[in-house]
Amino acid sequence: MYYTIGELAKVVNLSTDAIRYYEEVGLLRPNHVDPVNRYRYYTPEQIGRIMEIVEWKECGLTLEEIGNLLDGADLDKRQKIFQERLADMLDREARLAHSIRLLQSRIAAHKEASAEMKTVLIIDDSAFVRQCIADVLERQGWTVAESVPDGEQGLELYGWQKPDVVVLDIGLPGMDGIQVLKHIRQQDPNAKVVMCSGRGTPEVVQECLDNGAVNFVAKPFLPHVLADAVAAAVQSPVLG
């Protein structure tokens, strides 16, 4: 019984290109080639040879090593090839296990960081500035609890949200930022408030600090300056 290359490919579940490649590298030879039409024919015994090639490839052997095995390598040579390949695979397994543990630790760290994500309340009468502040802080991993345009809303939200930090403008409609700062500190002596305003005269900055602000960022602000000020606010000691 003979198989054409197409029939053989179906039996061994390989592509005809793969079978032809094994022929090109000398791992497989057709039992018979028709001298007229050049069709290749294979015997059932050659099915076993192809299955050996596939099995040894799955074991990580090189085509050269497979060729040595198929060419009748003695038992000692076969044993050496198998042992060398096993040692190589065990080494790769150990390195893969290390990489898996490393990734697992990174995933766990990210989950922990997400669970401890800090929240910020933004109070500024400019929608554009509020969005700029939110964009800067969200890129640093902060969660924007709320973003509001006036002090009254800010005080109400602070009362039940208790964000980790408040970024507060001074020039607000109605109650100005310094008044809002005082009320927040009355509500919560542990509140961490960063003032962010264009009114950055030494006298205004000092007034804000005297009333419990932990930092002052002048507008227009640089993103990293704002981000650093807010991050430092979390670590600042409670003024009480």
Secondary structure, 3 states (H helix, E strand, C coil): CCEEHHHHHHHHCCCHHHHHHHHHCCCCCCCEECCCCCCEEECHHHHHHHHHHHHHHHCCCCHHHHHHHHCCCCHHHHHHHHHHHHHHHHHHHHHHHHHHHHHHHHHHHHHHHHHCCCEEEEECCCHHHHHHHHHHHHHCCCEEEEEECCHHHHHHHHHHHCCCEEEECCCCCCCCHHHHHHHHHHHCCCCCEEEEECCCCHHHHHHHHHCCCCEEEECCCCHHHHHHHHHHHHHCCCCC
